[in-house]
Amino acid sequence: MSRRLTLILLAILLHGCSNNQQIKTLAHADQMATTYWSDGAQIYLAPGLDSVELDRYKTVILEPVSYIDDLPAKAADITPQERQYLRRQLDQSLRQALGNSMIRVQQPGKDTLAVRVTITSLSRHSPKRGVTDYLPFRLVIDGASAVINTLQDEEEIVYSVAIEMEGYDATTGKPLFAMADQRTTEPVTVTTGSSATASLDPVVQYWSERFQQNWQRKQGTTL
């Protein structure tokens, strides 16, 4: 397989749907090659990394999913229950996905990949409108909906979530790859001031399934 195709497959592995977000926890990102995939995730690959090197990793350790240290101070609109729900769901979903692709272990060995995931941003806000949403007809509909929601004490909300993932050799600590991604949930109408944590599930599922599917695709390739 050509090196270009190998890099493409590695980029697919790290997936995403993001923009150029500021890197917060990826200490080795500036030492890696930067690329992007079609849906926008920022991808970082160690120099010279290829599928042969990744193929030797048969076991995996997933560190507990965590939040960046200053997140609570920046996410005053997010309740502790919402933070706990996202962290728990993401941790459980990734463990299942990685377990379907590799053997999960507690202690590192020479063939062990370590994966660290950090939630760097979590916010709840009203949906942003695109250009086509501001046509006169849509303004009338939105205006009527807003009046109804106000009378019923309801509001439409979305969550925006950003994560950073890094994979490294569990024995040597050598950085292998990293990814930064940000996604927004579908709008949900809730009672004003209440949560809609279940709307986070599709985002969590997307990240986990994409990683699992593309890791398995990578394993099926050879140079």
Residue pairs with C-beta under 8 A, 6 or more apart in sequence:
1 51
1 221
1 222
1 223
3 50
5 221
6 50
6 51
6 221
6 223
7 35
7 45
9 51
9 214
9 217
9 218
9 221
10 43
10 45
10 49
10 51
10 54
10 177
10 218
11 35
11 36
11 37
11 43
11 45
12 37
12 214
12 217
12 218
13 177
13 211
13 214
13 215
13 217
13 218
14 37
14 41
14 43
14 165
14 177
14 178
14 179
14 211
14 214
15 37
15 39
15 41
15 179
15 181
15 207
15 210
15 211
15 214
16 37
16 39
16 40
16 41
16 42
16 43
16 179
16 180
16 181
16 183
16 207
16 210
17 39
17 40
17 41
17 181
17 182
17 183
17 206
18 39
18 40
18 41
18 42
18 162
18 180
18 181
18 182
18 183
19 40
19 182
20 42
21 42
21 120
21 121
21 162
21 180
21 182
23 29
23 42
23 164
23 180
24 68
24 118
24 120
24 164
25 68
25 118
25 120
25 164
25 166
26 44
26 164
26 166
26 178
26 180
28 44
28 166
28 175
28 178
29 44
29 178
31 46
31 47
31 175
32 44
32 45
32 46
32 47
32 175
32 177
32 178
33 44
33 45
33 46
33 47
34 42
34 43
34 44
35 43
35 44
35 45
36 42
36 43
37 43
40 181
41 179
41 180
41 181
42 179
42 180
42 181
43 177
43 178
43 179
44 177
44 178
44 179
45 176
45 177
46 174
46 175
46 176
46 177
49 176
49 177
50 223
51 218
51 221
51 222
51 223
52 222
52 223
53 176
54 113
54 176
54 218
55 218
55 219
55 222
56 111
57 102
57 111
57 112
57 113
58 102
58 103
58 111
59 102
59 103
59 104
59 105
59 109
59 111
59 112
59 113
60 98
60 101
60 102
60 103
60 104
60 105
60 112
60 113
60 114
60 115
61 104
61 105
61 106
61 108
61 112
61 113
61 114
61 115
61 170
62 91
62 94
62 95
62 98
62 104
62 114
62 115
62 117
63 114
63 115
63 116
63 117
64 91
65 87
65 90
65 91
65 94
65 117
65 118
65 119
66 87
66 117
66 118
66 119
67 83
67 87
67 118
67 119
67 120
67 122
68 118
68 119
68 120
68 121
71 83
71 119
71 120
71 121
71 122
72 83
74 121
75 83
75 121
75 122
75 123
77 123
77 124
77 125
78 122
78 123
78 124
79 195
81 195
81 197
82 122
82 124
82 159
82 195
82 197
83 122
85 197
85 200
86 119
86 122
86 161
86 197
86 200
86 204
87 119
89 200
89 201
89 204
90 117
90 119
90 163
90 204
90 207
90 208
91 117
93 204
93 205
93 207
93 208
94 115
94 117
94 207
94 208
94 211
95 104
96 208
97 208
97 209
97 211
97 212
98 104
98 115
98 211
98 212
98 215
100 212
101 212
101 215
101 216
101 219
102 113
102 215
105 112
108 114
108 170
108 171
109 170
109 171
110 171
112 169
112 170
112 171
113 167
113 168
113 169
113 170
113 176
114 167
114 168
114 169
114 170
115 165
115 166
115 167
116 165
116 166
116 167
116 168
117 163
117 164
117 165
118 163
118 164
118 165
119 161
119 162
119 163
120 162
120 163
120 164
120 180
121 160
121 161
121 162
121 182
122 159
122 160
122 161
122 162
123 159
123 160
124 157
124 158
124 159
124 195
125 157
125 158
125 160
126 155
126 156
126 157
126 158
127 156
127 157
127 158
127 187
129 142
132 138
133 142
145 156
148 154
149 155
149 156
149 189
153 191
153 192
154 189
154 190
154 191
154 192
155 189
155 190
155 191
155 192
155 193
156 187
156 188
156 189
156 190
157 187
157 188
157 189
157 190
157 196
158 184
158 185
158 186
158 187
158 188
158 199
159 184
159 185
159 196
159 199
159 200
159 203
160 182
160 183
160 184
160 185
161 182
161 183
161 184
161 185
161 200
161 203
162 180
162 181
162 182
162 183
163 180
163 181
163 182
163 207
164 178
164 179
164 180
164 181
165 178
165 179
165 180
165 181
166 175
166 177
166 178
166 179
167 175
167 176
167 177
167 178
168 174
168 175
168 176
169 176
181 207
183 203
183 206
183 207
185 199
185 200
185 202
185 203
186 199
186 202
188 196
188 199
190 196
